[in-house]
Amino acid sequence: SGVYYIQVGSFETSPDKKLIDAISKSGHQYKIQDVTADSKSVHKVLVGPFSTEAEVRKAIGGIRSSVEPRAFVIAPK
């Protein structure tokens, strides 16, 4: 299986401080994942980890309402 994350943003520069503050206020952990795509470096902001699909499904509603409306789940590969 693996772990689930909720992606709340993707930035070419440092992530937005307001976004990070909103995640912290929501009580969730987060990590910043550096990814290179099309020779561009991108910083993805991921909330989690969540160990089950049920956990991540339960959390996404709150993340969408308090952090980022376009947040989406990243399932384990």
Disulfide bonds with the S-S distance in Angstrom:
none
